[in-house]
Amino acid sequence: MQRRLFPRTLALVALVAAAATAGAPGATAEAPAPPLTRLNATLDTILADPRLAGAQASVVVTDAETGETLYNRNGDRRLVPASNTKLLTSTAALALLGPEHRFSTEVRTSGKHRGSVLTGDLYLRGGGDPTLLATDYDALAAQVAAAGVRVVTGELVADDTRFDHTRLGPDWTWDDEPWYYAAQVSALTVAPDTDYDAGTVIVHAAPGKRAGAAAVLTTTPETGYLRFDNRTKTVADGETSISFEREHGSNTIVVTGQIAAGAEPASDWVTVWEPTGYAADVFREALRRHGVRVLGPTVPGRPTPAGATTVARHDSMTLAELMVPFLKLSNNGHAEVLTKEIGRVVSGSGSWPAGIAAIDGWVAGTGVDTGALRQRDGSGLSRRNMIPAGEFVDLLAAVRTEPWFDAWYAALPIAGEPERFVGGTLRSRMQGTAAAGNVHAKTGSLTGASGLSGYVTDADGRVLVFSILLNNYLASSVKGLEDQIAVALAGHSEKLAGPSEKTVDPARVAPPATPEAPQLPEGWECSWVKPIAC
């Protein structure tokens, strides 16, 4: 379809206009400053905050309908975008896979079925579904039992060959590996709950029966794939302080700290090593519960033979539906699965290089200058992603004409909306301001890198497209500055102030004061409730 392009020459027009107004007389109550001059002054004042001393900012604001540039601060400067990278991945996925795309997980066999005995191997064939829960594997096992199978003489083969076997994204840091936002990527995996953090388990530590006893450890879902190194202690009095960390290269979870007697269990999400084996373990246990016994061992990574008979199948939600947990909660695993799925569908290779190449090709077709950016993964966890704010704005403006835009726009986090799957990572931000319920935008957070890019309707009813990228700051958080910019845009008007009005004080656009967010580990989004809120 024909896509609208927004030429960069519009930025030059804006610069010429800005130069023309630079020499204008100072604003007074009788002769207020022109709207764009006021907007520029407001945003410049916000970006002069001491928290950005020595830092870098790339900020662009345009009119979504006309393409007019309203503000441009280093719009062509490449900065680390963090999870704003998901804007490229999500739009390319909808365009290249389609909103109705689903992931299919199948149980197949090439053996002979006589009576209750299946002579041969049973294949659990992964389709890349990042939303598979233990209950879904249970339903697959029930289908196998319903087909009359009670004994499988061969092996349980975990077929994860739809994607390659590179489990961790390019450039991810080693110390992120145990944490849920850096889970290993496989075409066959399990999510512990409906946040759908595939490749993780939730580990729970409950108080022991008496003071001095170790905490009682359990997991969601139940699985024998992990082992625990339990170094905890139950205390009669005191605060609960429990930490969970998986040892590198293994599925040993080291649990340390203390828990108060009578306290609620402490919980955390922990990644597994080799999620294919984790999925096979959950499925094998489900088969056992349904009376199906597999005599052979579990074998990972072998492809299902051509012509094998399907005995059970599960289809995921549609891609359009997946956009909600993906974008609202900024799910890194979804971004990486979609990147590999794009590569598989477009070029037959379920790999990061193939997926990134396909994303790059589609994004270029929207008018984005892909020669001015670098994308290394789907989620933004890599610090080698380098994207200017101006390119995000071009993408955001262009996709408004796509047939799937409404569903995608609704899936973006919405400022100040408290429901977790509505407000998402913006649910506790900009409350009580003109931006609340108005700003739809993607957040991004890494240590020293923050971003907010999306849409806001101004006081005149115009849709504005904006991108804010802030890098290399030493402050614990700069989210408040992003919020001030978004609130200023929500209150912006092209109508000149009347004779009785005062010129805008940039300090007055700040949202209600809130405590600064704590410094978060790499990859965390501020205002998630997993496991802390900020």
C-alpha positions as CSV (number, residue, x, y, z in Angstrom):
1,M,0.0,0.0,0.0
2,Q,1.0,3.6,-0.5
3,R,2.7,5.1,2.6
4,R,2.9,8.7,3.5
5,L,6.5,10.0,3.7
6,F,7.5,13.0,5.8
7,P,10.5,14.6,4.1
8,R,13.4,15.9,6.2
9,T,13.1,19.2,4.4
10,L,10.3,20.0,6.8
11,A,12.9,20.2,9.5
12,L,14.8,22.8,7.5
13,V,11.6,24.9,7.1
14,A,11.2,24.8,10.9
15,L,14.8,25.9,11.4
16,V,14.3,28.8,9.0
17,A,11.1,29.8,10.9
18,A,13.0,29.6,14.2
19,A,15.7,31.8,12.9
20,A,13.2,34.3,11.7
21,T,11.6,34.6,15.1
22,A,14.9,34.7,17.0
23,G,15.3,38.4,16.5
24,A,11.7,39.2,17.4
25,P,11.0,41.6,20.3
26,G,10.7,40.0,23.7
27,A,7.2,38.8,24.7
28,T,5.0,40.9,27.0
29,A,1.5,40.5,28.4
30,E,0.3,42.8,25.5
31,A,2.4,41.1,22.8
32,P,2.9,37.5,23.9
33,A,5.5,35.2,22.3
34,P,4.4,33.1,19.3
35,P,3.3,29.6,20.3
36,L,6.3,27.8,18.8
37,T,8.6,30.2,20.5
38,R,6.9,29.5,23.8
39,L,7.0,25.8,23.3
40,N,10.7,25.9,22.4
41,A,11.4,28.0,25.5
42,T,9.4,25.5,27.7
43,L,11.2,22.4,26.3
44,D,14.6,24.1,26.4
45,T,14.1,24.9,30.1
46,I,13.1,21.4,30.9
47,L,16.2,20.0,29.1
48,A,18.4,22.5,31.0
49,D,17.7,20.6,34.2
50,P,20.9,19.8,36.2
51,R,20.1,16.1,36.0
52,L,21.1,16.3,32.3
53,A,24.4,18.1,33.0
54,G,27.0,16.3,30.8
55,A,24.3,14.1,29.3
56,Q,22.9,13.9,25.8
57,A,19.3,14.5,24.6
58,S,17.6,13.8,21.3
59,V,14.1,15.2,21.2
60,V,11.8,15.8,18.2
61,V,8.1,16.8,18.1
62,T,6.0,17.0,14.9
63,D,2.5,17.5,13.8
64,A,1.2,14.1,12.8
65,E,-1.0,15.4,10.0
66,T,1.2,18.0,8.4
67,G,4.6,16.7,9.3
68,E,5.6,20.2,10.6
69,T,8.4,20.1,13.0
70,L,7.5,21.9,16.2
71,Y,10.7,21.1,18.1
72,N,14.0,19.6,17.3
73,R,16.9,19.1,19.7
74,N,19.6,16.9,18.2
75,G,17.0,15.0,16.3
76,D,19.6,13.2,14.1
77,R,21.9,12.2,17.0
78,R,22.1,8.5,17.5
79,L,21.5,7.4,21.1
80,V,20.8,4.2,22.9
81,P,17.0,3.9,22.8
82,A,16.5,1.0,25.3
83,S,13.0,-0.4,24.9
84,N,11.9,2.2,22.4
85,T,13.5,-0.3,20.0
86,K,10.3,-2.3,20.4
87,L,8.6,0.3,18.2
88,L,10.5,-1.0,15.2
89,T,10.0,-4.6,16.2
90,S,6.3,-4.5,16.9
91,T,5.3,-2.5,13.8
92,A,7.4,-4.7,11.6
93,A,5.8,-7.8,13.1
94,L,2.3,-6.6,12.5
95,A,3.2,-5.7,8.9
96,L,5.2,-8.8,8.0
97,L,3.4,-11.5,10.0
98,G,-0.1,-10.0,10.1
99,P,-2.4,-9.2,13.0
100,E,-4.0,-12.6,12.8
101,H,-0.7,-14.5,13.0
102,R,-0.7,-17.3,15.6
103,F,2.0,-19.6,17.0
104,S,1.2,-23.3,16.8
105,T,2.5,-26.0,19.2
106,E,2.0,-29.6,18.1
107,V,2.5,-33.1,19.4
108,R,3.3,-35.5,16.5
109,T,4.4,-39.1,15.9
110,S,5.8,-41.1,13.1
111,G,5.3,-44.4,15.0
112,K,2.5,-47.0,14.8
113,H,-0.4,-46.8,17.2
114,R,-2.0,-50.1,18.1
115,G,-4.4,-50.2,21.0
116,S,-3.0,-48.1,23.8
117,V,0.6,-48.5,22.7
118,L,2.4,-46.0,20.4
119,T,5.5,-47.7,19.0
120,G,8.0,-45.0,18.2
121,D,8.8,-41.5,19.4
122,L,6.6,-38.7,20.5
123,Y,7.5,-35.2,19.2
124,L,6.7,-32.0,21.0
125,R,7.1,-29.5,18.1
126,G,7.6,-25.9,19.2
127,G,6.2,-23.1,17.1
128,G,7.8,-20.2,19.0
129,D,4.8,-19.5,21.2
130,P,5.9,-17.2,24.1
131,T,2.5,-17.5,25.8
132,L,2.4,-21.2,26.6
133,L,1.5,-21.9,30.2
134,A,1.7,-25.2,32.1
135,T,-2.1,-25.5,31.7
136,D,-1.6,-25.4,27.9
137,Y,0.9,-28.3,28.1
138,D,-1.6,-30.1,30.3
139,A,-4.3,-29.6,27.6
140,L,-1.9,-31.0,25.0
141,A,-1.3,-34.1,27.2
142,A,-5.0,-34.5,27.6
143,Q,-5.4,-34.6,23.9
144,V,-2.8,-37.3,23.6
145,A,-4.6,-39.4,26.3
146,A,-7.9,-38.8,24.5
147,A,-6.4,-40.3,21.4
148,G,-6.1,-43.6,23.3
149,V,-2.3,-43.5,23.9
150,R,-1.1,-44.9,27.2
151,V,2.4,-46.1,26.5
152,V,5.0,-44.5,24.2
153,T,7.8,-47.0,23.6
154,G,10.3,-44.4,22.2
155,E,11.6,-41.1,23.2
156,L,10.0,-37.7,24.0
157,V,11.7,-35.4,21.4
158,A,11.6,-31.7,22.1
159,D,11.7,-30.1,18.6
160,D,12.8,-26.5,18.9
161,T,14.2,-26.3,15.4
162,R,11.9,-23.5,14.2
163,F,14.5,-21.1,15.6
164,D,18.2,-21.3,15.8
165,H,20.0,-22.3,19.0
166,T,21.5,-18.9,19.8
167,R,19.7,-18.4,23.2
168,L,20.9,-15.0,24.3
169,G,20.7,-11.7,22.3
170,P,23.7,-10.0,20.8
171,D,25.6,-7.9,23.2
172,W,23.6,-8.8,26.3
173,T,25.6,-8.6,29.5
174,W,26.5,-11.7,31.4
175,D,25.1,-10.4,34.7
176,D,21.6,-10.0,33.3
177,E,21.3,-13.7,32.5
178,P,19.4,-14.8,35.7
179,W,16.8,-12.1,35.5
180,Y,13.4,-12.4,33.7
181,Y,14.0,-9.6,31.3
182,A,16.9,-11.5,29.7
183,A,15.4,-14.9,29.4
184,Q,16.9,-17.4,26.8
185,V,14.9,-17.6,23.6
186,S,13.7,-20.9,22.3
187,A,10.9,-22.0,19.9
188,L,9.7,-24.3,22.7
189,T,9.3,-22.7,26.1
190,V,7.0,-22.1,29.1
191,A,5.7,-18.9,30.8
192,P,4.8,-19.1,34.5
193,D,1.8,-16.7,34.4
194,T,-0.2,-14.4,32.2
195,D,2.6,-11.8,32.0
196,Y,4.0,-14.4,29.7
197,D,7.7,-14.1,30.6
198,A,8.6,-17.2,28.6
199,G,11.7,-19.1,29.8
200,T,11.2,-18.2,33.5
201,V,9.9,-19.7,36.7
202,I,8.5,-18.0,39.7
203,V,10.4,-19.2,42.8
204,H,8.6,-18.9,46.2
205,A,10.2,-19.0,49.6
206,A,7.8,-19.5,52.5
207,P,8.8,-19.5,56.2
208,G,9.9,-22.8,57.7
209,K,8.0,-24.5,60.6
210,R,10.2,-22.9,63.3
211,A,12.8,-20.3,63.8
212,G,16.2,-21.4,62.5
213,A,14.7,-23.7,59.8
214,A,15.3,-23.1,56.1
215,A,12.6,-21.5,54.1
216,V,10.3,-23.8,52.1
217,L,11.0,-23.4,48.4
218,T,8.5,-24.1,45.6
219,T,8.0,-23.0,42.0
220,T,5.3,-21.9,39.6
221,P,4.9,-24.0,37.5
222,E,5.9,-27.1,39.4
223,T,8.9,-28.6,37.6
224,G,11.8,-30.9,38.4
225,Y,14.0,-29.1,35.9
226,L,15.6,-26.9,38.7
227,R,17.6,-27.6,41.8
228,F,18.0,-25.3,44.8
229,D,20.9,-24.3,46.9
230,N,18.9,-23.2,49.9
231,R,20.9,-20.9,52.2
232,T,17.9,-19.3,53.9
233,K,16.8,-19.1,57.5
234,T,13.5,-18.5,59.2
235,V,13.7,-15.9,62.0
236,A,11.3,-15.2,64.8
237,D,11.6,-11.5,64.4
238,G,13.0,-9.2,61.8
239,E,12.5,-8.2,58.2
240,T,12.2,-10.6,55.4
241,S,15.1,-10.3,52.9
242,I,15.3,-13.1,50.4
243,S,17.2,-13.1,47.1
244,F,17.1,-15.6,44.2
245,E,19.8,-16.0,41.6
246,R,20.5,-18.8,39.1
247,E,24.1,-19.9,38.7
248,H,25.6,-19.3,35.2
249,G,25.4,-22.3,32.9
250,S,23.1,-24.4,35.2
251,N,19.6,-24.6,36.6
252,T,20.8,-24.3,40.2
253,I,18.9,-21.5,42.0
254,V,20.8,-20.1,44.9
255,V,18.4,-18.7,47.5
256,T,19.8,-16.6,50.4
257,G,18.6,-14.4,53.2
258,Q,16.1,-14.6,55.9
259,I,12.3,-14.7,56.2
260,A,10.2,-13.8,59.2
261,A,8.0,-16.5,60.8
262,G,4.4,-15.9,59.7
263,A,5.4,-13.7,56.8
264,E,3.9,-14.1,53.3
265,P,6.1,-16.0,50.9
266,A,8.8,-14.0,49.0
267,S,8.8,-14.6,45.3
268,D,10.8,-13.7,42.2
269,W,11.0,-14.5,38.5
270,V,14.2,-16.4,37.5
271,T,15.3,-17.5,34.0
272,V,16.1,-21.1,33.2
273,W,19.1,-22.5,31.4
274,E,17.9,-24.1,28.2
275,P,14.1,-23.5,28.1
276,T,13.5,-26.4,25.6
277,G,14.3,-28.9,28.4
278,Y,12.1,-27.0,30.8
279,A,9.1,-27.2,28.4
280,A,9.7,-30.9,27.8
281,D,9.8,-31.5,31.6
282,V,6.5,-29.7,32.1
283,F,4.9,-31.6,29.2
284,R,6.3,-35.0,30.4
285,E,4.9,-34.5,33.8
286,A,1.5,-33.5,32.3
287,L,1.5,-36.8,30.3
288,R,2.2,-38.7,33.5
289,R,-0.8,-37.1,35.2
290,H,-3.0,-38.1,32.3
291,G,-1.9,-41.7,32.4
292,V,0.6,-41.6,29.4
293,R,4.0,-43.2,30.1
294,V,7.0,-42.4,27.8
295,L,9.5,-45.2,28.2
296,G,12.4,-43.5,26.5
297,P,14.4,-40.4,27.6
298,T,13.8,-36.8,26.7
299,V,15.9,-35.7,23.7
300,P,16.1,-32.0,22.8
301,G,16.6,-30.3,19.4
302,R,15.8,-33.1,16.9
303,P,13.4,-32.1,14.1
304,T,10.1,-33.8,13.6
305,P,10.1,-36.1,10.6
306,A,8.2,-35.0,7.5
307,G,4.8,-36.6,7.3
308,A,4.5,-37.2,11.1
309,T,0.9,-37.5,12.3
310,T,-0.5,-34.7,14.6
311,V,-2.1,-36.1,17.7
312,A,-2.5,-32.8,19.6
313,R,-2.3,-29.0,18.9
314,H,-2.5,-25.7,20.6
315,D,-2.7,-22.3,18.8
316,S,-1.8,-19.1,20.6
317,M,-3.7,-15.8,20.8
318,T,-3.4,-13.7,17.7
319,L,-0.5,-11.3,17.2
320,A,-2.8,-8.3,17.6
321,E,-3.8,-9.7,21.0
322,L,-0.2,-10.4,21.9
323,M,0.6,-6.8,21.4
324,V,-1.1,-5.9,24.7
325,P,1.1,-7.8,27.1
326,F,4.1,-7.2,24.8
327,L,3.9,-3.4,24.7
328,K,2.0,-2.6,27.9
329,L,4.6,-4.5,30.0
330,S,7.5,-4.0,27.6
331,N,8.2,-7.8,27.4
332,N,11.7,-8.4,26.1
333,G,11.1,-12.0,25.4
334,H,8.2,-11.2,23.1
335,A,10.3,-8.8,21.1
336,E,13.0,-11.4,20.6
337,V,10.6,-14.2,19.7
338,L,8.9,-11.9,17.1
339,T,12.3,-11.0,15.7
340,K,13.2,-14.6,15.1
341,E,9.7,-15.4,13.8
342,I,9.9,-12.6,11.3
343,G,13.2,-14.1,10.1
344,R,11.7,-17.5,9.8
345,V,8.6,-16.4,7.9
346,V,10.4,-13.9,5.6
347,S,13.6,-15.8,4.8
348,G,13.3,-19.3,6.3
349,S,15.8,-18.6,9.1
350,G,14.6,-18.2,12.7
351,S,17.6,-16.1,13.8
352,W,18.4,-12.6,15.0
353,P,20.4,-11.6,11.8
354,A,17.5,-12.8,9.5
355,G,14.9,-11.1,11.7
356,I,16.8,-7.8,12.0
357,A,17.4,-7.7,8.2
358,A,13.6,-8.1,7.6
359,I,12.7,-5.5,10.1
360,D,15.2,-3.1,8.6
361,G,13.8,-3.7,5.1
362,W,10.2,-3.0,6.2
363,V,11.1,0.0,8.3
364,A,13.0,1.5,5.4
365,G,9.8,1.2,3.3
366,T,8.0,3.5,5.7
367,G,10.4,6.4,5.0
368,V,12.8,5.8,7.9
369,D,16.4,6.4,7.1
370,T,17.8,3.0,8.2
371,G,21.3,4.1,7.2
372,A,21.1,6.5,10.2
373,L,20.4,3.8,12.8
374,R,21.6,0.4,14.1
375,Q,19.4,-2.3,15.5
376,R,21.0,-5.3,17.1
377,D,18.1,-7.0,18.9
378,G,14.3,-6.9,19.1
379,S,13.9,-5.6,22.6
380,G,16.5,-2.8,23.1
381,L,18.5,-4.7,25.8
382,S,21.6,-4.4,23.7
383,R,23.6,-1.2,24.2
384,R,24.7,-1.3,20.6
385,N,21.3,-0.2,19.4
386,M,21.7,3.4,18.2
387,I,18.6,5.2,16.9
388,P,17.9,9.0,16.6
389,A,14.7,10.5,17.9
390,G,14.0,11.9,14.4
391,E,13.8,8.3,12.9
392,F,11.3,7.2,15.6
393,V,9.2,10.2,14.8
394,D,9.2,9.4,11.1
395,L,8.1,5.8,11.9
396,L,5.4,6.9,14.3
397,A,4.0,9.3,11.8
398,A,4.1,6.8,8.9
399,V,2.4,3.9,10.6
400,R,-0.8,5.9,11.3
401,T,-2.0,4.9,7.9
402,E,-1.5,1.1,8.4
403,P,-4.7,-1.0,8.7
404,W,-3.5,-2.5,12.0
405,F,-2.6,0.9,13.5
406,D,-5.7,1.2,15.9
407,A,-4.9,-2.1,17.6
408,W,-1.2,-1.3,17.9
409,Y,-1.9,2.2,19.2
410,A,-4.3,0.9,21.9
411,A,-1.6,-1.6,23.0
412,L,0.9,1.2,23.8
413,P,1.1,2.2,27.5
414,I,-1.3,5.1,28.4
415,A,-0.2,7.7,30.8
416,G,-1.9,7.8,34.2
417,E,-4.2,4.8,33.6
418,P,-3.9,2.7,36.7
419,E,-5.0,-0.7,35.3
420,R,-1.9,-2.6,34.6
421,F,-2.9,-3.8,31.1
422,V,-4.1,-0.4,30.1
423,G,-1.6,2.0,31.6
424,G,1.2,-0.5,31.4
425,T,4.6,1.0,32.2
426,L,3.1,4.5,32.2
427,R,0.3,3.7,34.7
428,S,1.8,5.6,37.6
429,R,3.2,8.5,35.5
430,M,1.6,11.9,34.7
431,Q,-1.5,11.3,36.8
432,G,-3.6,14.4,37.3
433,T,-2.2,16.2,34.3
434,A,-3.4,17.0,30.7
435,A,-1.3,14.0,29.6
436,A,-3.2,11.4,31.7
437,G,-5.3,9.2,29.5
438,N,-3.9,11.2,26.5
439,V,-0.3,10.1,26.0
440,H,0.2,6.7,24.3
441,A,3.9,6.0,24.2
442,K,6.6,3.4,24.5
443,T,8.9,3.7,27.5
444,G,12.5,2.6,27.7
445,S,15.0,2.1,30.6
446,L,18.6,1.0,30.9
447,T,21.1,2.4,33.4
448,G,22.0,5.9,32.0
449,A,19.5,5.6,29.1
450,S,15.9,6.5,29.0
451,G,13.3,7.1,26.4
452,L,9.6,7.9,25.7
453,S,8.2,8.0,22.2
454,G,4.6,8.1,21.0
455,Y,1.6,10.3,20.6
456,V,-0.2,13.1,22.4
457,T,-3.2,15.3,21.6
458,D,-2.5,19.0,22.3
459,A,-4.9,21.6,23.7
460,D,-6.1,22.4,20.1
461,G,-7.0,18.8,19.4
462,R,-3.9,18.2,17.1
463,V,-2.2,14.8,17.3
464,L,1.5,15.3,17.9
465,V,4.2,12.7,17.4
466,F,7.2,12.9,19.7
467,S,10.4,11.1,20.7
468,I,12.5,11.8,23.8
469,L,15.8,10.0,24.1
470,L,18.1,10.8,27.1
471,N,21.5,9.2,27.5
472,N,24.7,9.3,29.7
473,Y,23.1,10.9,32.7
474,L,24.2,10.1,36.3
475,A,20.9,10.8,38.0
476,S,19.0,7.8,39.4
477,S,16.1,8.7,37.0
478,V,15.1,11.3,34.4
479,K,11.6,10.0,33.9
480,G,10.2,13.2,35.5
481,L,11.8,15.2,32.7
482,E,10.2,13.1,30.1
483,D,6.9,13.6,31.9
484,Q,7.3,17.3,32.0
485,I,7.8,17.4,28.2
486,A,4.8,15.2,27.6
487,V,2.6,17.4,29.8
488,A,3.9,20.5,28.1
489,L,2.9,19.0,24.7
490,A,-0.5,18.0,26.0
491,G,-1.1,21.6,27.1
492,H,0.4,23.2,24.0
493,S,-1.9,25.6,21.9
494,E,-1.3,27.4,18.7
495,K,-3.6,30.2,19.9
496,L,-1.8,33.2,21.1
497,A,-2.3,34.3,24.7
498,G,-4.8,37.1,25.1
499,P,-3.9,40.6,26.5
500,S,-4.8,39.5,30.0
501,E,-2.8,36.3,29.9
502,K,0.7,35.8,31.1
503,T,3.4,34.1,29.1
504,V,4.0,30.5,30.0
505,D,6.3,29.7,32.9
506,P,8.1,26.4,31.9
507,A,8.3,25.4,35.5
508,R,4.5,25.1,35.7
509,V,4.2,22.3,33.2
510,A,5.8,19.8,35.6
511,P,3.5,17.0,36.8
512,P,2.7,16.7,40.5
513,A,5.9,16.0,42.4
514,T,6.6,12.3,43.0
515,P,9.6,10.6,44.6
516,E,12.5,9.9,42.2
517,A,12.5,6.3,41.0
518,P,15.3,4.1,42.4
519,Q,18.1,3.0,40.2
520,L,17.0,-0.2,38.5
521,P,18.9,-3.1,37.1
522,E,19.6,-3.2,33.4
523,G,16.4,-3.8,31.3
524,W,13.8,-2.9,33.9
525,E,11.1,-0.5,33.1
526,C,10.1,2.0,35.8
527,S,6.7,1.4,37.2
528,W,6.6,-2.3,36.7
529,V,5.4,-4.3,39.6
530,K,7.8,-7.2,39.1
531,P,9.1,-7.5,41.7
532,I,9.1,-3.8,42.8
533,A,7.2,-0.7,41.9
534,C,8.8,2.7,41.4
